[in-house]
Amino acid sequence: MAAKKEAAATVKVTQTGSPIRRTKDQLATLKGLGLGKMHRTVELKDSPEVRGMIRKVQHMVSVEG
């Protein structure tokens, strides 16, 4: 019998702030998260790497889940 894979935890991230007048690395982090336009929402796998990226731009995003 093959073991069933557990459903991976996900996190919803919505961009709420503008990247205008932000540093280039913050803009690159938004792009890495799949964001870049206001009110765009993406669902990402909940991992330490993604959590670190969210923490870097926490003033421009809202997180659910």
Secondary structure, 3 states (H helix, E strand, C coil): CCCCCCCCCEEEEEECCCCCCCCHHHHHHHHHHCCCCCCCEEEEECCHHHHHHHHHCCCCEEEEC
